[in-house]
C-alpha cells in the first residue's frame, strides 16, 4: 500500500516529485536511500532519515523512493521526536516496530484533558460550547 492512515499517524511509500515550501502540524519522518529537504533558511539537509518537527517550514526534494510518516504530536511516539529542533538527520530510526501501539497512546507530556478534546469532532464540541458547558 502506498498510503495508510492509522491512529496517530499516516504513512506514504513511493516516489516524490518534490514540493513547494510548506509546514504541517505533524512530525514528519522521511526515510530513503538519500532524503533531501531544504529549510526556511535555504540550507539543504541530506541523510538516510530526516525528522521535521511540527510547524517547521521546509521543502522536500524529489526522490525515486521515499517512506514518510506524518506523526501526530499528541501521541506517545512523538515523545521520541521532541528532542529535534528544526530539520535533523536521524542516524537510526528506533521504535518503528511498535509505531502502531505508541502512536495510539497519548503523549506523556500532554494533559489528558487536552488529548481528549483534540480527539473530539466539531459536531461533539460545538453543541457543548453553545450550551455553556465544556467539551
C-alpha positions in Angstrom: 0.0 0.0 0.0 1.3 3.4 -0.9 -0.8 5.4 1.7 -2.0 4.2 5.0 -3.8 6.1 7.8 -3.8 4.7 11.4 -4.4 6.1 14.9 -1.8 8.7 15.5 0.0 8.6 12.1 -0.2 8.4 8.3 2.4 6.7 6.1 3.3 7.1 2.4 5.7 5.0 0.4 6.6 5.7 -3.1 8.1 8.4 -5.4 8.0 12.1 -4.5 8.2 14.7 -7.2 9.5 17.4 -4.8 7.4 20.1 -3.5 6.9 23.7 -2.5 7.8 25.3 0.8 5.2 24.3 3.4 4.7 23.3 7.0 2.3 21.0 8.8 1.1 20.2 12.4 2.5 16.7 12.4 6.1 15.5 12.9 7.4 14.2 9.6 9.9 11.3 9.4 11.2 10.7 5.9 13.3 7.6 5.2 15.1 6.7 2.0 18.4 6.0 0.3 19.1 9.7 0.3 16.4 12.1 1.7 16.9 15.8 0.9 15.0 18.8 2.3 15.6 22.5 2.2 14.8 24.5 5.4 13.5 28.1 5.5 17.0 29.5 5.6 17.8 27.7 2.3 20.0 25.1 3.9 19.8 21.6 2.3 19.7 18.7 4.8 20.6 15.2 3.5 20.6 11.8 5.1 19.1 8.4 5.1 16.4 9.7 7.5 15.2 13.2 8.3 12.8 14.4 11.0 10.9 17.6 10.7 9.2 19.0 13.8 5.6 20.4 13.6 5.2 23.9 12.0 8.8 23.9 10.6 8.9 25.4 7.1 10.6 23.0 4.6 10.6 21.8 1.0 11.1 18.2 0.2 13.3 17.5 -2.9 12.4 14.8 -5.4 13.1 11.2 -4.6 12.5 8.0 -6.6 11.5 6.1 -3.4 10.6 7.5 0.0 9.0 6.2 3.1 7.5 9.0 5.0 5.5 9.2 8.2 3.3 12.0 9.5 3.1 11.5 13.2 0.5 13.3 15.4 2.3 15.5 18.0 -0.1 14.4 20.8 0.8 10.7 20.6 3.4 8.8 22.6 5.6 8.0 19.6 6.0 11.8 19.1 7.7 12.0 22.5 10.7 10.3 20.9 10.9 13.1 18.3 10.6 16.1 20.5 14.4 16.5 21.0 14.8 17.7 17.4 14.9 21.4 16.8 14.5 22.1 13.1 15.2 19.6 10.3 17.6 17.0 11.6 19.3 13.8 10.3 18.3 10.7 12.3 21.1 8.1 12.2 18.9 5.3 13.5 15.1 5.1 13.4 14.3 3.3 16.6 10.8 2.2 17.6 9.1 1.9 14.2 8.3 -1.7 15.0 6.0 -0.5 17.8 4.7 2.6 16.0 1.1 1.3 15.9 0.9 0.9 19.7 2.9 4.0 20.5 1.0 6.2 18.1 -2.3 5.1 19.5 -1.3 6.2 23.1 -1.4 9.7 24.3 1.9 11.6 24.9 3.1 11.5 28.5 3.7 15.3 28.2 0.2 16.3 27.3 -2.6 17.0 29.8 -5.1 14.1 29.3 -8.0 16.6 29.0 -6.3 18.3 26.1 -5.8 15.0 24.3 -9.4 14.1 24.9 -10.5 17.5 23.5 -8.3 17.1 20.4 -10.0 13.8 19.7 -13.5 15.3 19.6 -15.1 16.1 16.3 -16.6 19.6 15.7 -20.1 18.0 16.0 -19.3 17.0 19.5 -17.5 20.2 20.6 -19.8 22.9 19.2 -23.1 21.8 20.9 -21.3 21.6 24.3 -19.9 25.1 23.9 -23.2 26.6 22.7 -24.9 25.1 25.8 -22.3 26.8 28.0 -20.6 23.6 29.0 -17.2 22.2 28.3 -16.5 19.6 25.7 
